[in-house]
Amino acid sequence: MITLILAESSLELVPPDLARHQSVLSHAQRLGRDASEILLDNSWHFAAMKGLRNEIKRGRPDLVHHSMLEAVSTPLYRRDALDLLVHTVQDKVIRLGRQVRVPRSYHRFAGLVEKLYREGRVSAGDVLLEMSDMTFPEILDEINPPTVVGLSSRGTPSSYAKVAAGLPDGACVVIGGFQKGGFSEKTTKRLDSVCSVDDGPLEGHVVVSRMLYEYEKTIFM
Amino acid sequence: MITLILAESSLELVPPDLARHQSVLSHAQRLGRDASEILLDNSWHFAAMKGLRNEIKRGRPDLVHHSMLEAVSTPLYRRDALDLLVHTVQDKVIRLGRQVRVPRSYHRFAGLVEKLYREGRVSAGDVLLEMSDMTFPEILDEINPPTVVGLSSRGTPSSYAKVAAGLPDGACVVIGGFQKGGFSEKTTKRLDSVCSVDDGPLEGHVVVSRMLYEYEKTIFM
């Protein structure tokens, strides 16, 4: 059993200062929704997002969707040997129950997450997704894993298989839920080690998939 | 170098008989598009699709999107050691040039594929995606690979690593681009072997990711 944390994930609702921007308003109107209730999405709100603080880690719900899907589609998760937590760049955390079916269609995923922001918890099948306010250090204080390994292209050269072989039961693996850049200092401080598992920077979902596959091998095969 | 074919992929435009169904019309209207120009999508057109012939392999562009993204996000593809072909259940084939950036956002992906249906070729960056009419056997006649390996939960028990180790240069790997069910007889006839690489049925994108990763190991590591 391990815990995967997608850290500093670029998932949030449209912030109040951007809710009146034309690109946001017209997208919200198209969806028949209030601008303050929809996910910030760079592919629709690019014009509104120009110059936003920490822009590089914001408004990419598509990336978070891909990484979450990757994780919950593994035999590891289906056999209850993986806990998945999504920490956002705004210090929210989404906890997934067991056997959650993350919607494959993006618009359904967005609807689910928007509901989660409104209501704090939603059922997806028999189980729940819950959202609460929590910083990355607070999450680690709560789950108290024996070791915390971050994966980053800025880390010490290693490989998926080597990292997997070194994970004790209960370990926590941390992968960025953002497009570019490294972990913040606040996150980095809580990592016991940072490993680079590939030659170049890769999409988060690729790293999630390969890491979980190699860990599966160590426990199922 | 290998070729990956996503076979019988559930990707198509709304067929003419369904274009006047209420669920399709209201979705098309929301997009500001003509119903005949949008992708058939079970998550929006479920009511219209009831009883459609071969329903199980139709209207899941989200799955095709995930599998394509998985393939083009690998170092294998980025280093020009992978050709990707998407064969659809309606016998269209999409060829991707080198270094194509498949859009991460679903709505951009859908827009790109819809344009491809209208125009037959589209540029994405410096390179092209092209669509033509071609059956699965015709694709194989054209590329003439030394061996064709299908992956299916109905195949002979094997593993990703074993399949990868047995792939000669130029080999073709075939993975279903649909949600459920096996390859059709027409496809199966052209497979030299069919291997089952996991204990249970898995999402196509998971199989794509793991298979390409193991093949990468045989050539890059």
Interface residues (C-beta under 8 A of the other chain):
Chain A: R30 D41 S43 R60 D62 L63 H66 L69 E70 S73 T74 P75 R78 P103 R104 S105 Y106 H107 R108 S159 D198 D199 G200 L202 E203 H205 V206 S209 R210 Y213
Chain B: R30 D41 S43 W44 R60 D62 L63 H66 L69 E70 S73 T74 P75 R78 P103 R104 S105 Y106 H107 R108 D198 D199 G200 L202 E203 H205 V206 S209 R210 Y213 M221
